[in-house]
Amino acid sequence: MLNLFWALGAILAPGLISRLALRSTLGLRGTLFIISAALVTAAFVIPPLRVTIGRSRSTARFNTHDLRLIIVTGLLIFIYVGVENGVAGWLPTFAQRLQGFSPERGSLLQGTFWAALLTGRLASALFIRHGREHLFLSASMVTVTLGTAALLLGRGGSWLYLPVILIGAGCAPVFPTTIAVLSQHLSSGTSEKLGWMFAAGGLGGAVLPFCIGVLSSATASLRIGMCILFLAELGMMAAHATMRRSCLDTALPAPVD
């Protein structure tokens, strides 16, 4: 549910901010400042939630398998959030610079990505069955990779919406499903360390879009810069294959002497 509301905000915010900036005498900079000030104030005004469930004071240590699983899953999450932010962040610029979209159409294309991601998150709950999460993840990552390839190679106006929908729908189940699978296969007591996954995701969301910009500036081609997304998605599939093998090792019965 948190992921659904986050995606909903990502869909609504760009259009609302652009309309406010166009109709306000403050301009874009002033509008963003006012919105940021309001959100920071709200963060202090909204009362904190009370924890009603006791927390374990024991600090579990990772065994070798847990550590390996955490590292490879963290890499997967790092790449995934970087891809998601890279697509969403650079998509309007890509559409305007290479496809001749207006700023409004660029925002609409970005909103299409978020709408596909939100719809995919809602639909994924209907298709995912316990024991088939890895198959679902593999299919999702292949869909994202094919959509990115079509986005980078394709030319034309309205045709651009199809690969964007594929990317959004493919991205939808990756993060929550990966976290769920990881929590199922970690040893007892170590699931409290899942916060490292969110840290890895935040780092990836900052690094990959920046790398796209650096490569784009160095080559004077945003299309080449966004090829980082395609390479990252191949790396994501490789990380998932390693994660899957580690999970299978967990499921195997322990040897008997």
C-alpha positions in Angstrom: 0.0 0.0 0.0 2.9 2.4 0.7 4.3 1.7 -2.8 0.9 2.3 -4.3 0.5 5.7 -2.6 4.0 6.7 -3.5 3.4 5.9 -7.2 0.1 7.8 -7.1 1.9 10.9 -5.8 4.5 10.5 -8.5 1.8 10.6 -11.1 -0.1 13.6 -9.8 2.8 15.8 -8.6 4.5 16.8 -11.9 1.3 17.9 -13.6 0.1 19.8 -10.5 3.4 21.5 -10.0 3.6 22.6 -13.6 0.1 24.0 -13.6 0.8 25.9 -10.3 4.0 27.3 -11.7 2.4 28.4 -14.9 -0.5 30.1 -13.2 1.4 31.6 -10.2 3.4 34.8 -10.2 6.1 33.0 -8.2 7.4 31.0 -11.2 8.7 27.5 -11.0 11.5 28.2 -8.4 9.1 30.0 -6.1 6.4 27.4 -6.4 8.9 24.6 -5.6 10.2 26.5 -2.6 6.7 27.0 -1.2 5.7 23.4 -1.7 9.0 22.2 -0.1 8.5 24.5 2.9 4.9 23.2 3.3 6.1 19.6 3.2 8.9 20.1 5.7 6.4 21.9 8.1 4.0 19.0 7.7 6.7 16.5 8.6 7.0 18.2 12.0 3.3 18.9 12.6 1.9 15.4 11.8 2.1 13.4 15.1 4.3 10.4 15.0 2.7 6.9 15.0 3.0 4.9 18.3 4.7 1.5 18.1 2.3 -1.0 19.5 4.3 -4.2 18.9 7.3 -4.8 21.0 10.7 -5.0 19.3 13.2 -7.7 19.9 16.3 -6.5 21.7 18.4 -9.3 20.4 20.8 -8.4 17.6 21.1 -11.3 15.1 24.3 -11.7 13.2 24.5 -12.7 9.6 25.8 -16.1 8.7 27.7 -16.5 5.4 24.6 -17.3 3.4 22.6 -14.4 4.8 25.4 -12.0 4.0 25.8 -13.2 0.5 22.0 -13.0 -0.1 21.9 -9.5 1.4 24.8 -8.3 -0.9 23.4 -9.7 -4.1 19.8 -8.5 -3.3 21.1 -5.1 -2.3 22.9 -4.9 -5.7 19.6 -5.8 -7.4 17.7 -3.2 -5.5 20.4 -0.6 -6.2 20.1 -1.2 -9.9 16.3 -1.4 -10.0 15.7 1.9 -8.2 18.4 3.5 -10.4 16.6 2.3 -13.5 13.2 3.4 -12.2 14.5 6.9 -11.4 16.6 7.1 -14.6 13.6 6.3 -16.8 11.2 8.6 -14.9 13.7 11.4 -14.5 15.1 11.5 -18.0 12.0 10.5 -20.0 10.6 14.1 -20.5 14.0 15.4 -21.6 14.4 12.4 -23.9 11.0 13.0 -25.5 11.5 16.7 -25.9 15.1 16.6 -27.2 14.9 13.5 -29.5 11.2 13.2 -30.3 10.2 16.8 -30.5 7.6 16.6 -27.7 6.3 19.7 -26.0 6.8 20.0 -22.3 3.2 19.1 -21.7 3.5 16.0 -23.8 6.7 15.1 -22.0 5.0 15.4 -18.7 2.1 13.2 -20.0 4.7 10.6 -21.1 6.2 10.6 -17.7 2.7 10.3 -16.1 2.1 7.3 -18.4 5.1 5.6 -17.0 3.9 6.1 -13.4 0.3 5.1 -14.3 1.6 1.9 -15.8 3.7 1.2 -12.7 0.8 1.9 -10.4 -1.6 -0.3 -12.4 1.1 -3.0 -12.5 1.4 -2.9 -8.7 -2.3 -3.4 -8.3 -2.4 -6.2 -10.9 0.6 -8.0 -9.6 -1.2 -9.1 -6.4 -3.6 -11.1 -8.6 -0.9 -13.0 -10.5 1.8 -13.6 -7.9 1.6 -17.0 -6.2 3.8 -18.3 -3.5 6.6 -20.3 -5.0 6.5 -18.5 -8.3 7.9 -15.2 -7.3 11.3 -15.7 -9.1 9.5 -16.6 -12.3 7.4 -13.5 -12.0 10.5 -11.4 -11.3 12.3 -12.8 -14.4 9.4 -12.1 -16.6 9.1 -8.5 -15.2 12.8 -7.8 -15.8 12.7 -9.1 -19.4 9.7 -6.9 -20.0 11.6 -3.8 -18.7 14.6 -4.6 -20.8 12.6 -5.1 -24.0 10.7 -1.9 -23.3 13.9 0.0 -22.8 15.4 -1.3 -26.0 12.3 -0.3 -27.9 12.4 3.1 -26.3 16.0 3.8 -27.3 15.7 2.4 -30.8 12.2 3.6 -31.8 11.3 6.8 -33.5 8.0 8.5 -33.8 5.6 10.4 -31.6 2.6 8.4 -30.2 4.4 5.1 -30.7 6.7 6.1 -27.8 3.9 5.4 -25.3 4.0 1.6 -25.8 7.5 1.0 -24.7 7.0 3.4 -21.7 3.9 1.3 -20.7 6.0 -1.9 -21.0 8.7 -0.4 -18.8 6.3 0.8 -16.2 4.4 -2.4 -16.0 7.6 -4.4 -15.9 9.0 -2.3 -13.1 5.9 -2.6 -11.0 6.4 -5.8 -9.1 10.2 -5.8 -8.9 10.8 -3.9 -5.6 8.0 -5.3 -3.4 8.5 -8.8 -4.6 12.2 -8.8 -4.2 11.9 -7.5 -0.6 9.2 -10.2 0.1 11.4 -13.0 -1.2 14.4 -11.8 0.7 12.5 -11.6 4.0 11.3 -15.2 3.5 14.8 -16.6 3.0 16.8 -14.7 5.7 17.5 -16.5 8.9 15.3 -15.8 11.9 16.0 -12.4 13.5 18.0 -11.0 10.5 14.9 -9.5 8.8 15.4 -6.4 10.8 18.4 -5.6 8.6 16.1 -5.0 5.6 16.7 -1.3 6.0 19.9 -1.9 4.1 17.8 -2.6 1.0 16.1 0.8 1.2 19.5 2.5 1.6 20.8 0.6 -1.4 17.8 1.7 -3.4 18.2 5.3 -2.5 21.8 5.2 -3.4 21.0 3.6 -6.8 18.3 6.2 -7.4 20.9 8.9 -7.0 23.8 7.3 -8.9 22.4 5.9 -12.1 20.5 9.0 -13.3 23.6 11.1 -12.5 25.7 8.7 -14.6 23.2 9.0 -17.5 23.7 12.8 -17.4 27.5 12.5 -17.3 27.6 10.1 -20.3 25.1 12.2 -22.2 27.2 15.3 -21.7 30.4 13.5 -22.6 29.0 12.0 -25.9 26.6 14.9 -26.7 23.9 12.2 -27.0 21.1 11.5 -24.5 20.3 8.3 -26.4 23.8 7.0 -25.7 23.6 8.2 -22.1 20.3 6.3 -21.6 22.0 3.1 -22.9 23.2 2.9 -19.3 19.6 1.8 -18.4 19.8 -1.1 -20.8 23.2 -2.3 -19.4 21.9 -1.9 -15.9 18.9 -4.0 -16.6 21.1 -6.8 -17.9 23.0 -6.5 -14.7 19.8 -6.6 -12.7 18.8 -9.9 -14.4 22.3 -11.3 -13.6 21.9 -10.2 -9.9 18.5 -11.9 -9.8 19.9 -15.1 -11.2 22.5 -15.2 -8.4 19.8 -14.3 -5.8 17.6 -17.1 -7.0 20.4 -19.6 -6.7 21.1 -18.4 -3.1 17.4 -18.8 -2.3 17.4 -22.4 -3.7 20.3 -23.2 -1.5 18.2 -22.1 1.5 15.4 -24.3 0.5 17.5 -27.4 0.2 17.4 -29.7 3.2 20.5 -29.7 5.5 22.8 -32.7 4.9 22.5 -35.5 7.4 25.6 -37.1 8.9 
